[in-house]
């Protein structure tokens, strides 16, 4: 049977392009079957260097791959309306797949939006991940009344919808979008009442695209069940106005 090398090359280039969008930062041991792989995906508004303090402790025991959200390392988006959730999960899969095929244990760590995308990935490909660590964004269900908190829900809707609007504005003017991000009352109606500064000022305005994609696909938004064959650890800050998990999820853990 003859192999169509053009098709094979196309798949290889697509996978490489997906990986490049996450800007993998490689460190630690050389990859091999006996070396565990630590894959970390950050969220808004962080980049892969936000993992530096954590990954320094794994340099002598793991092959480390630190990632950020697609195109967060660039000065402009490669796709005008940003990356869909499916695109981001596929890019994460392109990073993990070669390590899984080699037989290396994969320890997946996600923070903020990265945590949500790690959950979506594990839901689809649980066999490829040995351990899952979630930071700040856990799991919740809209069907359990005990998980609903009115004030927290209003805070979440307020700043998320504002950031989604800011992304739309960024398609016309990054400067105006940054001003809108800056004037939002983060210390009054933001998720973290103890944060009085705005760390997003020097960050690309287009980085708010996950919030736009969230509302764009709200009706078909994919949820993640509590149950998983992958061992999971969840860490979160208790001082926030809104937590991204349900009480029933904590009980499950």
Order of alpha helices (4+ residues) and beta strands (2+ residues): alpha-beta-beta-alpha-beta-alpha-beta-alpha-beta-alpha-alpha-alpha-alpha-beta-alpha
